[in-house]
Amino acid sequence: MAKQLNNPVASLISVPFQYNYDHSIGDYDGRRSTLNVQPVIPFSLSKDWNLISRTIVPLISQHDVGQSGSSEHGVGDIVQSIFLSPVEPGAGGTIWGVGPVFLLPTASRSALGAKAWGAGPTAVALKQDGPWTYGLLANHIWGIGDKGRDVSSTFAQPFVNYTTASAWTTALNTESTYDWKRGQWSVPVHLNLTKVMRIGDQPFSIGGGLRYWATSPEGGPSGLGFRLQFTLLFPK
């Protein structure tokens, strides 16, 4: 299950809860807490193909971002990805998936999201070789309609994970975003340690690690933050 969890298009139902903390945002040393609820649900289309739904629902709380003394709490914009993926790895053991990604304007406050519809392509490719898992997940989202005219962003997540026989996983990745409208990069780098275990019959993964901003847009976060993760697993 630990190795399946490293595979974004595995036939494993999972519900990750991912908490991220950032600080030193803007001119007033703002801080932000984001809890991403990220259910992953695979569907079997045939003996050869799966369809995988990956949803990111951000719950955001931020203080002193934009102006001193300000506070915003609520839901951000939801990102919905759908991958079509073969059941068996392809040539050379490559695992892959392709499909659409959608940006949904669900932000409860304007400061917490783009408030625009968006869509584009997404893809993932990876290989699992012994204890190692390495690959790349990427997408591009264009805004739709008048409110989406300022949305054009590319997301790239290269990753490398090492999983031990006792289900410990060390993971290194970046979650880089390039804003084509503003010509700005956001590049947080993560080093995390997680462990799959059970309570009774319920398997889950728990862990966390450091989050370092290699670069961010003007007024964005900087320095070190941290990430905590808790994932419920529902193997078939």
PyMOL commands that set and color helices and strands:
alter all, ss='L'
color gray80, all
select helices_A, chain A and resi 2-5+26-28+91-93+110-112+146-148
alter helices_A, ss='H'
color red, helices_A
select strands_A, chain A and resi 13-25+30-37+40-44+49-63+71-75+78-86+94-104+117-129+132-144+152-163+168-174+176-179+184-199+202-215+223-234
alter strands_A, ss='S'
color yellow, strands_A
deselect
rebuild
show_as cartoon
